[in-house]
């Protein structure tokens, strides 16, 4: 009997949770388009965890060492699955698009 009550209670809670529904907001800050090879790598590697808003709000005078440190941080601390061979191109894209070499 207790199992039946538990199951019914659990079912009701689940139904209430799904009845409320959840709507995700659309991402409005997109990565700045570029012909640099790092653009596609950044979109495919970085967008799985965060939007371009992260890059947009970094200091505009950020140099390549800053961006390399950010990418390394994502790999080491947050376990971002960014291949080592992609890092230089991603750093170049970030620096030329959002950093001190922005065009």
PyMOL commands that set and color helices and strands:
alter all, ss='L'
color gray80, all
select helices_A, chain A and resi 2-20+37-46+53-56+64-76+84-98
alter helices_A, ss='H'
color red, helices_A
deselect
rebuild
show_as cartoon
